[in-house]
């Protein structure tokens, strides 16, 4: 059994649609400022292994907007808390290129070994927020091949195409390979 260490109940609800046995551990832990999501996850895995022990997962995600030189990237949570979707849309005014991608790095601590799984979803930034579902940047991100934002999709639809959904599908495969339920 894996425990997901997060404060984000929305993230937990999305993940357990794919991995139903997942349990949530809501706790504070330090998150370093780093250049990559992988560095953040590596630090968190080491820190939490001393606190929680074995068989837990964490994830770190970021929105990378090409016209803004990959901003907000690893600072996505902070930027969302300070600027929100309206702030990002303001930064995107007058930008013709709206390509962006979401990236999730899932960190796994299993039997004393750290693993990382990555999911990426390419798309673009919408002109305006749309939809009521999801959380964070979901109302302004349109995944490739869709006309809808993540916030206009059901959780099941979003999980099929999203960065986190792709990473969690890999996690489900990891758990199956190692016989963890």
N, CA, C and O of each residue as an XYZ file, in Angstrom:
724
protein
N       0.845     -1.194      0.000
C       0.000      0.000      0.000
C       0.884      1.249      0.000
O       1.833      1.348      0.778
N       0.568      2.180     -0.862
C       1.294      3.442     -0.934
C       0.498      4.553     -0.282
O      -0.732      4.575     -0.331
N       1.224      5.471      0.329
C       0.640      6.687      0.888
C       1.055      7.837     -0.014
O       2.223      7.937     -0.388
N       0.119      8.703     -0.368
C       0.421      9.917     -1.108
C       0.579     11.038     -0.097
O      -0.345     11.328      0.663
N       1.741     11.667     -0.087
C       1.990     12.776      0.819
C       1.691     14.063      0.048
O       2.410     14.425     -0.884
N       0.611     14.750      0.456
C       0.196     15.985     -0.209
C      -0.775     16.756      0.669
O      -1.443     16.181      1.528
N      -0.846     18.050      0.446
C      -1.894     18.880      1.064
C      -3.069     19.051      0.104
O      -4.130     19.539      0.493
N      -2.876     18.653     -1.137
C      -3.838     18.943     -2.189
C      -4.840     17.801     -2.360
O      -4.544     16.782     -2.984
N      -6.016     17.990     -1.800
C      -7.060     16.968     -1.863
C      -7.495     16.708     -3.311
O      -7.808     15.572     -3.666
N      -7.517     17.755     -4.150
C      -7.887     17.586     -5.562
C      -6.920     16.618     -6.256
O      -7.334     15.736     -7.008
N      -5.645     16.801     -5.988
C      -4.619     15.931     -6.579
C      -4.861     14.485     -6.138
O      -4.809     13.559     -6.947
N      -5.123     14.313     -4.853
C      -5.393     12.982     -4.302
C      -6.601     12.343     -4.981
O      -6.558     11.174     -5.363
N      -7.685     13.117     -5.129
C      -8.908     12.579     -5.740
C      -8.655     12.151     -7.189
O      -9.160     11.119     -7.631
N      -7.868     12.949     -7.929
C      -7.531     12.562     -9.304
C      -6.738     11.258     -9.313
O      -7.019     10.353    -10.099
N      -5.752     11.173     -8.437
C      -4.857     10.016     -8.426
C      -5.580      8.737     -8.021
O      -5.326      7.674     -8.587
N      -6.463      8.834     -7.063
C      -7.099      7.593     -6.604
C      -8.158      7.075     -7.566
O      -8.649      5.960     -7.394
N      -8.516      7.857     -8.567
C      -9.385      7.332     -9.636
C      -8.626      6.271    -10.437
O      -9.233      5.353    -10.987
N      -7.293      6.399    -10.500
C      -6.462      5.439    -11.229
C      -5.872      4.398    -10.281
O      -5.732      3.231    -10.646
N      -5.523      4.821     -9.059
C      -4.955      3.922     -8.047
C      -5.879      3.972     -6.829
O      -5.616      4.718     -5.885
N      -6.963      3.181     -6.841
C      -7.994      3.287     -5.808
C      -7.513      3.049     -4.372
O      -8.075      3.627     -3.442
N      -6.501      2.223     -4.173
C      -6.059      1.915     -2.821
C      -5.169      2.964     -2.182
O      -4.748      2.801     -1.037
N      -4.877      4.030     -2.896
C      -3.983      5.076     -2.416
C      -4.559      5.759     -1.178
O      -5.740      6.103     -1.140
N      -3.722      5.949     -0.180
C      -4.126      6.658      1.040
C      -3.428      8.013      1.075
O      -2.286      8.135      0.632
N      -4.102      9.021      1.592
C      -3.532     10.372      1.650
C      -2.942     10.644      3.025
O      -3.563     10.352      4.047
N      -1.740     11.206      3.040
C      -1.110     11.697      4.263
C      -0.957     13.205      4.089
O      -0.162     13.665      3.270
N      -1.714     13.961      4.857
C      -1.689     15.418      4.778
C      -0.703     15.922      5.824
O      -1.002     15.939      7.018
N       0.484     16.335      5.360
C       1.488     16.822      6.307
C       2.383     17.866      5.653
O       2.575     17.867      4.437
N       2.920     18.747      6.474
C       3.873     19.761      6.023
C       5.243     19.127      5.876
O       5.640     18.291      6.687
N       5.961     19.526      4.843
C       7.369     19.164      4.716
C       8.039     20.210      3.849
O       7.384     20.830      3.012
N       9.325     20.416      4.033
C       9.993     21.467      3.265
C      10.085     21.115      1.785
O      10.307     19.963      1.413
N       9.910     22.137      0.955
C      10.070     21.953     -0.485
C      11.104     22.972     -0.947
O      10.895     24.180     -0.842
N      12.199     22.474     -1.449
C      13.272     23.366     -1.866
C      12.923     24.089     -3.158
O      12.110     23.615     -3.953
N      13.549     25.243     -3.354
C      13.479     25.928     -4.641
C      14.640     25.393     -5.467
O      15.789     25.446     -5.027
N      14.363     24.891     -6.630
C      15.381     24.259     -7.462
C      15.105     24.598     -8.925
O      14.116     25.255     -9.250
N      15.989     24.144     -9.790
C      15.847     24.429    -11.214
C      14.943     23.442    -11.941
O      14.421     23.754    -13.011
N      14.752     22.243    -11.367
C      13.930     21.236    -12.029
C      12.977     20.583    -11.035
O      13.226     20.557     -9.830
N      11.890     20.060    -11.569
C      10.949     19.316    -10.737
C      11.622     18.079    -10.164
O      11.338     17.684     -9.034
N      12.519     17.462    -10.940
C      13.217     16.259    -10.475
C      14.043     16.545     -9.227
O      14.082     15.722     -8.312
N      14.710     17.708     -9.176
C      15.499     18.069     -7.990
C      14.606     18.243     -6.763
O      14.962     17.820     -5.663
N      13.457     18.861     -6.959
C      12.506     19.051     -5.860
C      12.055     17.687     -5.336
O      12.024     17.459     -4.127
N      11.709     16.791     -6.248
C      11.241     15.456     -5.870
C      12.354     14.665     -5.182
O      12.099     14.000     -4.178
N      13.572     14.722     -5.697
C      14.701     14.019     -5.060
C      14.880     14.458     -3.608
O      15.019     13.623     -2.715
N      14.876     15.763     -3.378
C      15.023     16.281     -2.013
C      13.885     15.797     -1.121
O      14.110     15.340      0.000
N      12.663     15.904     -1.633
C      11.487     15.516     -0.839
C      11.490     14.028     -0.515
O      11.128     13.641      0.596
N      11.890     13.195     -1.456
C      11.963     11.751     -1.200
C      12.946     11.452     -0.060
O      12.648     10.659      0.833
N      14.098     12.084     -0.102
C      15.102     11.846      0.946
C      14.607     12.342      2.297
O      14.730     11.646      3.305
N      14.053     13.534      2.315
C      13.553     14.104      3.565
C      12.445     13.224      4.154
O      12.487     12.858      5.328
N      11.464     12.896      3.330
C      10.308     12.147      3.830
C      10.648     10.703      4.175
O       9.966     10.095      5.001
N      11.684     10.142      3.563
C      12.059      8.765      3.899
C      12.484      8.664      5.360
O      12.343      7.608      5.977
N      13.000      9.752      5.914
C      13.401      9.768      7.329
C      12.197      9.958      8.251
O      12.246      9.598      9.428
N      11.127     10.520      7.717
C       9.941     10.819      8.517
C       8.876      9.727      8.387
O       8.305      9.283      9.383
N       8.618      9.305      7.161
C       7.531      8.356      6.884
C       8.028      6.926      6.795
O       7.328      5.994      7.191
N       9.224      6.752      6.282
C       9.747      5.404      6.098
C       9.576      4.963      4.659
O      10.067      5.621      3.742
N       8.893      3.868      4.458
C       8.807      3.243      3.139
C       7.432      3.383      2.505
O       6.443      3.741      3.144
N       7.426      3.085      1.228
C       6.207      2.951      0.427
C       5.296      4.176      0.474
O       4.152      4.108      0.923
N       5.834      5.292     -0.001
C       5.038      6.498     -0.154
C       5.348      7.111     -1.507
O       6.362      6.807     -2.137
N       4.446      7.982     -1.936
C       4.680      8.714     -3.174
C       4.427     10.196     -2.937
O       3.677     10.594     -2.045
N       5.076     10.986     -3.764
C       4.856     12.430     -3.795
C       4.799     12.816     -5.263
O       5.157     12.024     -6.134
N       4.359     14.010     -5.529
C       4.481     14.496     -6.899
C       4.713     15.990     -6.876
O       4.301     16.695     -5.956
N       5.376     16.446     -7.902
C       5.550     17.874     -8.114
C       5.231     18.123     -9.574
O       5.659     17.379    -10.456
N       4.483     19.166     -9.810
C       4.050     19.475    -11.170
C       4.329     20.930    -11.474
O       4.436     21.763    -10.574
N       4.444     21.218    -12.751
C       4.642     22.595    -13.166
C       4.034     22.858    -14.522
O       3.904     21.959    -15.353
N       3.663     24.111    -14.731
C       3.175     24.599    -16.014
C       4.304     25.391    -16.649
O       4.823     26.331    -16.046
N       4.686     25.020    -17.855
C       5.798     25.644    -18.559
C       5.251     26.314    -19.822
O       4.802     25.635    -20.746
N       5.291     27.648    -19.856
C       4.721     28.414    -20.961
C       5.863     28.915    -21.843
O       6.723     29.673    -21.396
N       5.857     28.484    -23.088
C       6.972     28.791    -23.993
C       7.176     30.286    -24.198
O       8.317     30.748    -24.176
N       6.115     31.053    -24.395
C       6.249     32.493    -24.639
C       6.787     33.246    -23.421
O       7.225     34.391    -23.540
N       6.753     32.608    -22.259
C       7.257     33.223    -21.020
C       8.554     32.547    -20.565
O       8.882     32.546    -19.379
N       9.284     31.974    -21.524
C      10.563     31.296    -21.219
C      10.399     30.203    -20.163
O      11.205     30.094    -19.239
N       9.350     29.397    -20.308
C       9.030     28.266    -19.427
C       8.538     28.672    -18.039
O       8.424     27.823    -17.156
N       8.249     29.932    -17.838
C       7.649     30.410    -16.589
C       6.191     29.963    -16.562
O       5.562     29.962    -17.620
N       5.621     29.589    -15.440
C       6.168     29.598    -14.100
C       7.006     28.370    -13.735
O       7.748     28.414    -12.753
N       6.909     27.271    -14.501
C       7.770     26.111    -14.291
C       7.758     25.585    -12.872
O       6.701     25.282    -12.320
N       8.953     25.476    -12.278
C       9.062     24.902    -10.930
C       8.422     25.798     -9.864
O       8.223     25.368     -8.728
N       8.103     27.027    -10.225
C       7.477     27.957     -9.278
C       5.963     28.038     -9.459
O       5.330     28.982     -8.987
N       5.391     27.065    -10.130
C       3.973     27.108    -10.497
C       3.037     27.290     -9.306
O       2.109     28.095     -9.380
N       3.253     26.575     -8.229
C       2.350     26.691     -7.069
C       2.425     28.093     -6.478
O       1.396     28.704     -6.187
N       3.636     28.600     -6.301
C       3.810     29.946     -5.744
C       3.175     30.991     -6.660
O       2.469     31.884     -6.190
N       3.424     30.880     -7.963
C       2.881     31.842     -8.919
C       1.354     31.774     -8.929
O       0.686     32.805     -9.002
N       0.803     30.561     -8.854
C      -0.656     30.458     -8.818
C      -1.197     31.137     -7.570
O      -2.191     31.859     -7.638
N      -0.547     30.911     -6.426
C      -1.008     31.524     -5.176
C      -0.903     33.046     -5.201
O      -1.701     33.730     -4.560
N       0.071     33.581     -5.932
C       0.265     35.034     -5.935
C      -0.401     35.736     -7.126
O      -0.965     36.818     -6.958
N      -0.347     35.147     -8.312
C      -0.907     35.786     -9.505
C      -2.225     35.179     -9.961
O      -3.091     35.878    -10.489
N      -2.372     33.859     -9.753
C      -3.570     33.165    -10.203
C      -3.656     33.096    -11.717
O      -2.746     33.524    -12.428
N      -4.751     32.556    -12.192
C      -4.960     32.428    -13.630
C      -5.061     33.790    -14.313
O      -4.566     33.968    -15.426
N      -5.696     34.741    -13.654
C      -5.832     36.082    -14.244
C      -4.463     36.720    -14.456
O      -4.246     37.393    -15.464
N      -3.544     36.518    -13.526
C      -2.196     37.065    -13.662
C      -1.449     36.444    -14.825
O      -0.756     37.139    -15.567
N      -1.590     35.130    -14.988
C      -0.948     34.450    -16.126
C      -1.544     34.963    -17.431
O      -0.807     35.230    -18.380
N      -2.865     35.105    -17.492
C      -3.505     35.605    -18.715
C      -3.064     37.039    -19.014
O      -2.921     37.414    -20.178
N      -2.851     37.827    -17.985
C      -2.352     39.199    -18.185
C      -0.955     39.156    -18.803
O      -0.660     39.920    -19.722
N      -0.092     38.264    -18.300
C       1.254     38.117    -18.866
C       1.211     37.644    -20.322
O       2.119     37.924    -21.105
N       0.147     36.929    -20.666
C       0.021     36.372    -22.019
C      -0.638     37.335    -23.009
O      -0.714     37.033    -24.200
N      -1.115     38.489    -22.532
C      -1.716     39.464    -23.438
C      -0.710     39.813    -24.525
O       0.480     39.980    -24.256
N      -1.195     39.920    -25.735
C      -0.356     40.284    -26.888
C       0.600     39.172    -27.318
O       1.375     39.375    -28.252
N       0.572     38.019    -26.678
C       1.445     36.905    -27.080
C       0.700     36.085    -28.123
O      -0.411     35.615    -27.877
N       1.312     35.919    -29.277
C       0.700     35.114    -30.322
C       0.906     33.625    -30.065
O       0.001     32.815    -30.262
N       2.099     33.286    -29.628
C       2.400     31.872    -29.364
C       1.909     31.541    -27.956
O       2.316     32.179    -26.985
N       1.048     30.559    -27.853
C       0.436     30.219    -26.565
C       0.768     28.794    -26.130
O       0.158     28.268    -25.199
N       1.740     28.164    -26.809
C       2.111     26.789    -26.482
C       2.623     26.700    -25.039
O       3.315     27.583    -24.531
N       2.247     25.598    -24.421
C       2.665     25.340    -23.045
C       2.622     23.836    -22.818
O       2.065     23.084    -23.618
N       3.216     23.419    -21.723
C       3.057     22.028    -21.327
C       3.057     21.927    -19.815
O       3.665     22.732    -19.110
N       2.365     20.924    -19.351
C       2.368     20.548    -17.943
C       3.290     19.348    -17.791
O       3.325     18.465    -18.647
N       4.028     19.326    -16.701
C       4.887     18.185    -16.400
C       4.685     17.789    -14.944
O       4.660     18.638    -14.052
N       4.544     16.501    -14.722
C       4.473     15.942    -13.372
C       5.613     14.963    -13.199
O       5.897     14.151    -14.080
N       6.265     15.050    -12.046
C       7.247     14.052    -11.648
C       6.717     13.397    -10.384
O       6.583     14.046     -9.346
N       6.416     12.106    -10.477
C       5.973     11.336     -9.322
C       7.208     10.674     -8.718
O       7.945      9.957     -9.394
N       7.412     10.931     -7.441
C       8.505     10.289     -6.717
C       7.951      9.140     -5.904
O       6.922      9.271     -5.240
N       8.638      8.018     -5.961
C       8.212      6.815     -5.238
C       9.341      6.390     -4.324
O      10.488      6.285     -4.756
N       9.026      6.144     -3.069
C       9.970      5.511     -2.141
C       9.413      4.126     -1.881
O       8.367      3.971     -1.250
N      10.129      3.109     -2.380
C       9.651      1.730     -2.270
C      10.804      0.839     -1.849
O      11.800      0.706     -2.560
N      10.652      0.234     -0.684
C      11.646     -0.702     -0.139
C      13.059     -0.131     -0.187
O      14.006     -0.801     -0.600
N      13.177      1.136      0.249
C      14.489      1.761      0.390
C      15.082      2.347     -0.877
O      16.201      2.860     -0.855
N      14.352      2.279     -1.980
C      14.863      2.800     -3.251
C      13.917      3.882     -3.758
O      12.697      3.759     -3.654
N      14.507      4.951     -4.311
C      13.721      6.040     -4.898
C      13.563      5.812     -6.395
O      14.507      5.428     -7.085
N      12.364      6.054     -6.876
C      12.044      5.974     -8.299
C      11.334      7.262     -8.691
O      10.709      7.919     -7.858
N      11.436      7.614     -9.964
C      10.700      8.772    -10.478
C      10.009      8.377    -11.787
O      10.581      7.692    -12.635
N       8.771      8.830    -11.920
C       7.987      8.621    -13.131
C       7.530      9.990    -13.628
O       7.133     10.843    -12.834
N       7.588     10.197    -14.939
C       7.288     11.509    -15.504
C       6.091     11.416    -16.448
O       5.958     10.464    -17.216
N       5.240     12.410    -16.374
C       4.140     12.561    -17.313
C       4.145     13.978    -17.859
O       4.320     14.935    -17.105
N       3.956     14.115    -19.161
C       3.941     15.429    -19.806
C       2.697     15.537    -20.680
O       2.308     14.582    -21.352
N       2.085     16.708    -20.659
C       0.930     16.993    -21.503
C       1.171     18.326    -22.208
O       1.272     19.369    -21.562
N       1.261     18.283    -23.531
C       1.436     19.497    -24.321
C       0.074     20.103    -24.636
O      -0.932     19.400    -24.725
N       0.065     21.403    -24.800
C      -1.169     22.098    -25.125
C      -0.919     23.571    -25.303
O       0.139     23.985    -25.778
N      -1.914     24.369    -24.913
C      -1.782     25.822    -25.052
C      -2.574     26.528    -23.961
O      -3.434     25.940    -23.305
N      -2.258     27.791    -23.791
C      -2.951     28.618    -22.814
C      -4.181     29.231    -23.492
O      -4.079     29.819    -24.569
N      -5.325     29.086    -22.858
C      -6.580     29.626    -23.379
C      -6.563     31.154    -23.332
O      -5.747     31.752    -22.631
N      -7.450     31.763    -24.066
C      -7.592     33.232    -24.057
C      -8.280     33.722    -22.782
O      -8.062     34.846    -22.331
N      -9.126     32.840    -22.208
C      -9.859     33.195    -20.987
C     -10.150     31.918    -20.208
O     -10.174     30.834    -20.790
N     -10.370     32.030    -18.901
C     -10.679     30.834    -18.113
C     -12.021     30.244    -18.519
O     -12.983     30.965    -18.784
N     -12.063     28.905    -18.563
C     -13.308     28.203    -18.886
C     -13.393     26.938    -18.049
O     -12.397     26.239    -17.862
N     -14.588     26.645    -17.548
C     -14.828     25.401    -16.835
C     -14.837     25.562    -15.331
O     -14.295     26.519    -14.779
N     -15.466     24.603    -14.688
C     -15.642     24.629    -13.233
C     -14.944     23.470    -12.528
O     -14.875     23.449    -11.299
N     -14.432     22.516    -13.282
C     -13.830     21.329    -12.669
C     -12.340     21.551    -12.420
O     -11.764     22.565    -12.813
N     -11.740     20.572    -11.757
C     -10.303     20.611    -11.555
C      -9.865     21.654    -10.557
O     -10.626     22.047     -9.673
N      -8.618     22.107    -10.708
C      -8.041     23.066     -9.773
C      -6.842     23.743    -10.428
O      -6.419     23.358    -11.518
N      -6.310     24.736     -9.767
C      -5.104     25.402    -10.248
C      -5.301     26.021    -11.628
O      -6.261     26.754    -11.868
N      -4.378     25.713    -12.520
C      -4.369     26.282    -13.863
C      -5.336     25.584    -14.830
O      -5.380     25.931    -16.010
N      -6.099     24.618    -14.351
C      -6.995     23.849    -15.229
C      -7.907     24.711    -16.105
O      -8.124     24.358    -17.265
N      -8.459     25.840    -15.598
C      -9.360     26.634    -16.448
C      -8.671     27.342    -17.625
O      -9.352     27.829    -18.528
N      -7.326     27.406    -17.628
C      -6.660     28.128    -18.720
C      -5.765     27.233    -19.577
O      -5.070     27.731    -20.462
N      -5.770     25.920    -19.332
C      -4.919     25.025    -20.117
C      -5.770     24.122    -21.000
O      -6.656     23.415    -20.519
N      -5.485     24.157    -22.301
C      -6.171     23.309    -23.277
C      -5.168     22.276    -23.782
O      -4.201     22.643    -24.449
N      -5.373     20.990    -23.479
C      -4.431     19.976    -23.943
C      -4.508     19.787    -25.460
O      -5.556     19.990    -26.073
N      -3.389     19.398    -26.041
C      -3.313     19.118    -27.477
C      -4.411     18.143    -27.883
O      -4.669     17.159    -27.190
N      -5.050     18.425    -29.010
C      -6.081     17.527    -29.518
C      -7.452     17.770    -28.923
O      -8.396     17.038    -29.221
N      -7.578     18.795    -28.078
C      -8.860     19.073    -27.433
C      -9.248     20.526    -27.675
O      -8.400     21.379    -27.937
N     -10.531     20.785    -27.584
C     -11.046     22.156    -27.618
C     -11.375     22.617    -26.203
O     -11.615     23.801    -25.965
N     -11.384     21.669    -25.267
C     -11.763     21.959    -23.885
C     -10.539     22.215    -23.016
O      -9.464     21.666    -23.256
N     -10.720     23.063    -21.997
C      -9.698     23.187    -20.956
C      -9.824     21.983    -20.027
O     -10.829     21.271    -20.050
N      -8.798     21.762    -19.210
C      -8.895     20.704    -18.202
C     -10.115     20.914    -17.316
O     -10.761     19.948    -16.911
N     -10.437     22.170    -17.011
C     -11.551     22.469    -16.107
C     -12.914     22.188    -16.734
O     -13.923     22.147    -16.029
N     -12.952     21.994    -18.052
C     -14.204     21.640    -18.718
C     -14.364     20.133    -18.848
O     -15.389     19.655    -19.334
N     -13.358     19.384    -18.417
C     -13.371     17.925    -18.537
C     -13.758     17.278    -17.213
O     -13.557     17.845    -16.139
N     -14.320     16.075    -17.317
C     -14.514     15.273    -16.109
C     -13.142     14.785    -15.643
O     -12.174     14.845    -16.401
N     -13.054     14.313    -14.426
C     -11.787     13.782    -13.921
C     -11.299     12.638    -14.796
O     -10.104     12.531    -15.072
N     -12.224     11.777    -15.236
C     -11.849     10.644    -16.077
C     -11.273     11.112    -17.413
O     -10.262     10.582    -17.874
N     -11.916     12.110    -18.036
C     -11.399     12.660    -19.302
C     -10.015     13.266    -19.094
O      -9.092     13.013    -19.867
N      -9.887     14.058    -18.054
C      -8.617     14.723    -17.769
C      -7.516     13.696    -17.516
O      -6.408     13.841    -18.034
N      -7.804     12.660    -16.727
C      -6.794     11.641    -16.411
C      -6.289     10.906    -17.653
O      -5.154     10.428    -17.661
N      -7.096     10.810    -18.685
C      -6.663     10.133    -19.917
C      -5.591     10.907    -20.665
O      -4.779     10.310    -21.373
N      -5.576     12.236    -20.517
C      -4.650     13.051    -21.308
C      -3.673     13.883    -20.490
O      -2.681     14.373    -21.030
N      -3.933     14.048    -19.206
C      -3.131     14.988    -18.414
C      -1.759     14.437    -18.044
O      -1.514     13.231    -18.080
N      -0.890     15.348    -17.692
C       0.445     15.046    -17.203
C       0.385     14.122    -15.988
O       1.086     13.112    -15.934
N      -0.448     14.469    -15.025
C      -0.558     13.665    -13.808
C      -1.176     12.310    -14.125
O      -0.724     11.287    -13.612
N      -2.198     12.295    -14.959
C      -2.825     11.038    -15.351
C      -1.817     10.092    -15.979
O      -1.787      8.906    -15.650
N      -0.984     10.611    -16.888
C       0.036      9.779    -17.541
C       1.029      9.237    -16.532
O       1.412      8.069    -16.605
N       1.452     10.076    -15.587
C       2.408      9.622    -14.565
C       1.769      8.595    -13.634
O       2.426      7.636    -13.227
N       0.500      8.787    -13.294
C      -0.167      7.863    -12.369
C      -0.476      6.538    -13.054
O      -0.471      5.495    -12.401
N      -0.743      6.558    -14.345
C      -0.895      5.295    -15.074
C       0.421      4.515    -15.018
O       0.416      3.293    -14.869
N       1.541      5.222    -15.138
C       2.853      4.576    -14.988
C       3.023      4.032    -13.566
O       3.588      2.956    -13.376
N       2.530      4.786    -12.561
C       2.596      4.329    -11.171
C       1.792      3.044    -10.998
O       2.248      2.109    -10.340
N       0.606      2.994    -11.582
C      -0.223      1.783    -11.487
C       0.526      0.591    -12.087
O       0.479     -0.511    -11.540
N       1.216      0.808    -13.211
C       2.020     -0.250    -13.823
C       3.176     -0.661    -12.932
O       3.489     -1.847    -12.822
N       3.812      0.312    -12.294
C       4.908      0.052    -11.350
C       4.401     -0.829    -10.205
O       5.028     -1.826     -9.847
N       3.259     -0.443     -9.642
C       2.692     -1.192     -8.521
C       2.341     -2.615     -8.940
O       2.574     -3.559     -8.186
N       1.790     -2.771    -10.124
C       1.436     -4.094    -10.619
C       2.684     -4.956    -10.796
O       2.696     -6.129    -10.424
N       3.732     -4.366    -11.367
C       4.995     -5.096    -11.611
C       5.601     -5.590    -10.304
O       6.164     -6.683    -10.251
N       5.485     -4.780     -9.242
C       6.078     -5.176     -7.956
C       5.062     -5.841     -7.018
O       5.378     -6.132     -5.865
N       3.850     -6.078     -7.512
C       2.839     -6.777     -6.711
C       2.334     -5.984     -5.524
O       1.955     -6.566     -4.507
N       2.321     -4.649     -5.638
C       1.841     -3.794     -4.558
C       0.411     -3.393     -4.879
O       0.112     -2.973     -5.997
N      -0.468     -3.522     -3.899
C      -1.887     -3.157     -4.129
C      -2.331     -2.120     -3.161
O      -3.485     -1.692     -3.200
